[in-house]
Amino acid sequence: MTENIYSPLEDRYESGMSYMRCGESGILLPRVSLGLWHNFGAVDTLSNCRKILHYAFDHGITCFDLANNYGPPYGSAEETFGQIMKSSFRPYRDEMIITTKAGYDMWKGPYGIGGSRKYLMASLDQSLKRMNLDYVDIFYSHRFDPDTPVRETLQALVDIVRSGKALYIGISKWPFEATQYAFTYLNNHDVPCLIYQGRYNMIDRTVESAGTLTQAKENGVGFTAFSPLEQGMLTDRYINGIPEDSRAAKNKFLKQEKITPEWINKLNALKIIAGERGQTLAQMALSWVLKDDRVTSVIVGSSSVNQLADSLKCVDNVSFSNDELEEINRIIFG
Ligand SMILES: NC(=O)c1ccc[n+]([C@@H]2O[C@H](COP(=O)([O-])OP(=O)(O)OC[C@H]3O[C@@H](n4cnc5c(N)ncnc54)[C@H](OP(=O)(O)O)[C@@H]3O)[C@@H](O)[C@H]2O)c1
């Protein structure tokens, strides 16, 4: 069987995507990155995965967010990405920021989970094989492991960069104090932390109240927001019920009990504001995250090209009036 030869759109960098400097680094990130947590596993349709990835790259998305355990099954999102890397993206590798992570349970036994040097190094080697890559651009500690000495985790990250298997380091979901220690340690070892990855959206504002956004900014570190649509809850996906092919239908990571009639009323009210802004709900939710210039990029998930096409337009209008912000707060929390 002959492979489809992929030619990306010539005008991919003129299609509306904007880029922001990641902290005080040399790297610019697209304001919208694509995440492969869901919809890219072995259980998903490869042709759809390919279409979404091609669409993303064709429209200026240069940052692809993966982790060792994305699938299902674990590892299979990296394998999917690896296949498309081989068949489509190989000539464009230098135009891409590809990330992976380790921290959660990945393989059996005591060395397949956590923050040990043993686990992080072995996991990255496995990820590179699955993705058909020599190196990743960003390697993340996926979570803080209180049972591993923090210096061991951080020194492993430093050594990973020194080995050339990752160009930059990121940390995800680390608590405030440990994050400050990490930023300092990494700086002192000449491998400054590039980016912090945390959940941030109109519903979940923990990174504001915990001081994480300001901490990243003050340390010259970028911030990227995961689940900016709260897994689809901040879109029109559930306004008329729970579609069979939706994440909530699986009732695993997004529980159906969250889609209450009260929440649907709130969505309908938010939709009016979005409409007045000339946006869909999803676009407004993403723009809301991007309005804060401490946020470098939102990592959006998509199960179809149509969703991604819709989401991408969020970059067109990332400013909000005070009245809009107050009304959004009143609807969500009032
Ligand atoms: N560091 C971490 O621990 C961590 C944790 C979670 C996520 N992440 C990263 O963040 C990425 C994004 O997370 P997420 O998938 O939870 O993101 P999300 O963007 O909050 O939700 C994505 C889901 O929303 C729905 N959707 C997306 N665009 C839509 C649109 N325009 N209109 C209507 N519905 C739309 C789709 O649901 P359906 O699938 O139902 O169609 C899609 O799968 C992940 O892929 C991963 O890379 C990292």
The ligand as an SDF file (V2000), in Angstrom:
LIG
                    3D

 48 52  0  0  0  0  0  0  0  0999 V2000
   -0.5100   17.5690   32.6940 N   0  0  0  0  0  0  0  0  0  0  0  0
   -1.5990   16.8670   32.9340 C   0  0  0  0  0  0  0  0  0  0  0  0
   -1.7100   16.1780   33.9600 O   0  0  0  0  0  0  0  0  0  0  0  0
   -2.7180   16.9000   31.9520 C   0  0  0  0  0  0  0  0  0  0  0  0
   -4.0160   16.5010   32.3570 C   0  0  0  0  0  0  0  0  0  0  0  0
   -5.0450   16.5710   31.4240 C   0  0  0  0  0  0  0  0  0  0  0  0
   -4.7740   17.0190   30.1240 C   0  0  0  0  0  0  0  0  0  0  0  0
   -3.4960   17.3590   29.7630 N   0  0  0  0  0  0  0  0  0  0  0  0
   -3.1940   17.8240   28.3840 C   0  0  0  0  0  0  0  0  0  0  0  0
   -4.1720   18.7830   27.9820 O   0  0  0  0  0  0  0  0  0  0  0  0
   -4.7840   18.3300   26.7820 C   0  0  0  0  0  0  0  0  0  0  0  0
   -6.1810   18.8200   26.6970 C   0  0  0  0  0  0  0  0  0  0  0  0
   -6.9570   18.2750   27.7550 O   0  0  0  0  0  0  0  0  0  0  0  0
   -8.4580   17.8780   27.5140 P   0  0  0  0  0  0  0  0  0  0  0  0
   -8.5400   16.8840   26.4150 O   0  0  0  0  0  0  0  0  0  0  0  0
   -9.0590   17.5720   28.8070 O   0  0  0  0  0  0  0  0  0  0  0  0
   -8.9340   19.2970   26.9010 O   0  0  0  0  0  0  0  0  0  0  0  0
  -10.1940   20.1490   26.7300 P   0  0  0  0  0  0  0  0  0  0  0  0
   -9.7530   21.0040   25.6020 O   0  0  0  0  0  0  0  0  0  0  0  0
  -10.6140   20.7810   28.0150 O   0  0  0  0  0  0  0  0  0  0  0  0
  -11.3840   19.1530   26.2870 O   0  0  0  0  0  0  0  0  0  0  0  0
  -11.3200   18.5160   25.0500 C   0  0  0  0  0  0  0  0  0  0  0  0
  -12.6600   17.9250   24.6960 C   0  0  0  0  0  0  0  0  0  0  0  0
  -13.6250   18.9600   24.5450 O   0  0  0  0  0  0  0  0  0  0  0  0
  -14.4600   18.6950   23.4300 C   0  0  0  0  0  0  0  0  0  0  0  0
  -14.2240   19.7780   22.4440 N   0  0  0  0  0  0  0  0  0  0  0  0
  -13.0390   20.2640   22.0280 C   0  0  0  0  0  0  0  0  0  0  0  0
  -13.2030   21.2910   21.1840 N   0  0  0  0  0  0  0  0  0  0  0  0
  -14.5260   21.4680   21.0430 C   0  0  0  0  0  0  0  0  0  0  0  0
  -15.3050   22.3790   20.3050 C   0  0  0  0  0  0  0  0  0  0  0  0
  -14.7370   23.3270   19.5610 N   0  0  0  0  0  0  0  0  0  0  0  0
  -16.6580   22.2770   20.3880 N   0  0  0  0  0  0  0  0  0  0  0  0
  -17.2300   21.3360   21.1610 C   0  0  0  0  0  0  0  0  0  0  0  0
  -16.5350   20.4210   21.8950 N   0  0  0  0  0  0  0  0  0  0  0  0
  -15.1960   20.5010   21.8360 C   0  0  0  0  0  0  0  0  0  0  0  0
  -14.0560   17.3440   22.9010 C   0  0  0  0  0  0  0  0  0  0  0  0
  -14.8470   16.3820   23.5730 O   0  0  0  0  0  0  0  0  0  0  0  0
  -15.2930   14.9830   22.9010 P   0  0  0  0  0  0  0  0  0  0  0  0
  -14.0650   14.1380   22.9400 O   0  0  0  0  0  0  0  0  0  0  0  0
  -16.3760   14.5180   23.7970 O   0  0  0  0  0  0  0  0  0  0  0  0
  -15.7330   15.2910   21.5060 O   0  0  0  0  0  0  0  0  0  0  0  0
  -12.6170   17.2440   23.3480 C   0  0  0  0  0  0  0  0  0  0  0  0
  -12.1450   15.9230   23.4380 O   0  0  0  0  0  0  0  0  0  0  0  0
   -4.6330   16.8030   26.8290 C   0  0  0  0  0  0  0  0  0  0  0  0
   -4.7730   16.2140   25.5620 O   0  0  0  0  0  0  0  0  0  0  0  0
   -3.2470   16.6820   27.3780 C   0  0  0  0  0  0  0  0  0  0  0  0
   -2.3120   16.9080   26.3500 O   0  0  0  0  0  0  0  0  0  0  0  0
   -2.4850   17.3130   30.6610 C   0  0  0  0  0  0  0  0  0  0  0  0
  1  2  1  0
  2  3  2  0
  2  4  1  0
  4  5  1  0
  4 48  2  0
  5  6  2  0
  6  7  1  0
  7  8  2  0
  8  9  1  0
  8 48  1  0
  9 10  1  0
  9 46  1  0
 10 11  1  0
 11 12  1  0
 11 44  1  0
 12 13  1  0
 13 14  1  0
 14 15  2  0
 14 16  1  0
 14 17  1  0
 17 18  1  0
 18 19  2  0
 18 20  1  0
 18 21  1  0
 21 22  1  0
 22 23  1  0
 23 24  1  0
 23 42  1  0
 24 25  1  0
 25 26  1  0
 25 36  1  0
 26 27  1  0
 26 35  1  0
 27 28  2  0
 28 29  1  0
 29 30  1  0
 29 35  2  0
 30 31  1  0
 30 32  2  0
 32 33  1  0
 33 34  2  0
 34 35  1  0
 36 37  1  0
 36 42  1  0
 37 38  1  0
 38 39  2  0
 38 40  1  0
 38 41  1  0
 42 43  1  0
 44 45  1  0
 44 46  1  0
 46 47  1  0
M  CHG  2   8   1  16  -1
M  END
$$$$
